[in-house]
């Protein structure tokens, strides 16, 4: 999973908004390793948007590309490849200004 972590709190809010973590518990899930590379639902395998300078117009494409490479089993460097047989990936991106926010969730799979 790759989410729009433009601010640290954004990542926690997204986990709860997607109903992966119960409301108010995302921080506990992060501390427990739930979203770590070897956790139950790995998130931000590439380090997140800030690791890439958060290229505003290209952020969503970058996240989709990371999921694509993860599903292929070809994420580089190799240490960030999620282990196991992956069949689904999710991206969550948002942007805009107050009163005009746009959100996009992409679900990617390698099954026919």
N, C-alpha and C positions, 0 to 999 in steps of 0.2 A: 504494500500500500504506500502511496505517495500522497501527502496532503500539503495544502498551502500553509506552510508554517512561517508566514511573514513576521509574526511575533510569537514568542513562546506560548502565550496564552491561547493563540489561535489554534495551535495543534491540539491542545486539551479540549477546547470547545468543539472542534471538529470530531474528535473521538466520541464525544457525548452526543453531538448532533446526529451522527451516523448511527447512534444507538449501539455502538460497540462497547463503550464503557457506560455504566449507569451514570446518571446526572450527579455531578459532584465527586465522582470516583476516578476520573481519568488520571489524576496525579498519582493516586495509589497504584493504578495499573501500570503506569510508567515506572514507578519505583520498584514494582514487583518484576519488571522485565518483560511484561506482556507484549510490548511493541519492539523489543530488541531484535536484532538480526536473527537470533536463535529463539525468539519468543513465539507465542502462539500465533500472533498476527504481526509479522515484521513490518515496520514502517520506517520510511526515510532511509532506505538502504544506501542511498547516495549521499546522505548527510543532510539533506533538506535544501530548501531554496537558498538560504543564506550562504551555503558552501559554494554556490555558483554565482554569487553576486545578485541574486534575485532579479534576473532579467525580465522586467515586468511583462512585456508582450510575449515573451517566449517561455514563461514559466510552465504553462500547461503542456506545451509541446515537450519540454525537457522531462517533465514527470511521466508523460506517456511513453517517451523513449526509454526511460529507466525501467518501466514496467515491461515493455517489449523485450529489452535485453534480459531482464530477470526471467521472463517466461521461456526465453530461448536457452537459458542456462549460460549466458555469455556476458554477464555483467563484469565490468573491469573497473578497478583491479579485481582480481579473482577473490580476494578476501571479503568483498562485499556481496558476493553472490549468495542468495538465500539457498540454504541446503534443502534437498528433498525434491520430490516431483511437484512442480508448481503447475496449477491449471487455471488459476484466476488471479487477477490483479485489479486494483482499484486506484483511481486518482480522484482527488477533490481539489478544485481550484476555484477561487473567487476573486472578485475585484470590482472596482467602481468607486463611486462617491456616495456620501450619505443620501439616501432616498433613491438611489439608482444602482443597487448592487446586483451583480450577476454571479451565479454559482453554476458550476458544471461538475458533475460526477461521471466519470467514465469507468466502465467495467470491461475488462479485457480478459480474453480466454484463449487458450491454445487447443481447445477441444472442438471437434466438428459437430 
